[in-house]
Amino acid sequence: MNWWQRLKTFFREVVVETKKVTWPARDEVVATTVVVIAASFIFGIFLYVCDLAFFRLVDWVIRLLS
């Protein structure tokens, strides 16, 4: 089988497999997107607070030792 036949077979199989997929409803996509965005903000704020605390701790230790 030459490369052109294999390529055509591949794309045919991709189309067949794509038709088997159950796509989520719009409401489900919106809901999960909102959850991901909210979790990203919460995690970002948490990391910012941790970074600020560690920065102040290291700054305090450096001032204490110098």
C-alpha positions in Angstrom: 0.0 0.0 0.0 1.5 3.3 -1.0 1.6 6.4 1.2 -1.3 8.1 -0.6 -3.6 5.1 0.1 -2.5 5.0 3.7 -3.2 8.7 4.1 -6.7 8.3 2.7 -7.3 5.4 4.9 -6.1 7.3 7.9 -8.5 10.2 7.2 -11.4 7.9 6.6 -10.8 6.3 10.0 -10.5 9.7 11.6 -13.9 10.7 10.3 -15.4 7.4 11.5 -14.0 7.7 15.0 -15.0 11.4 15.2 -18.6 10.4 14.5 -18.5 8.1 17.5 -17.6 11.0 19.9 -20.3 12.2 22.2 -19.9 16.0 22.3 -20.8 17.9 25.4 -23.8 20.3 25.4 -23.2 24.0 25.4 -24.3 24.4 29.1 -21.8 21.7 30.2 -19.0 23.5 28.3 -19.9 26.9 29.8 -20.1 25.4 33.3 -16.8 23.6 33.2 -15.1 26.7 31.6 -16.4 28.9 34.5 -15.1 26.3 37.0 -11.6 26.3 35.3 -11.4 30.1 35.2 -12.5 30.4 38.9 -10.1 27.7 40.0 -7.3 29.4 38.1 -8.0 32.7 39.8 -8.2 31.1 43.3 -5.0 29.2 42.7 -3.3 32.3 41.3 -4.2 34.3 44.4 -3.0 31.5 46.7 0.3 31.4 44.9 0.6 35.1 45.1 0.0 35.1 48.9 2.5 32.2 49.3 5.1 34.1 47.2 4.6 37.2 49.2 4.9 35.4 52.5 8.1 33.6 51.5 9.6 36.8 50.2 8.9 38.6 53.5 10.3 35.6 55.4 13.5 35.5 53.4 13.8 39.2 53.6 13.4 39.0 57.4 16.0 36.3 57.7 18.5 38.2 55.6 18.0 41.3 57.7 18.4 39.3 60.9 21.6 37.7 59.7 23.3 40.8 58.3 
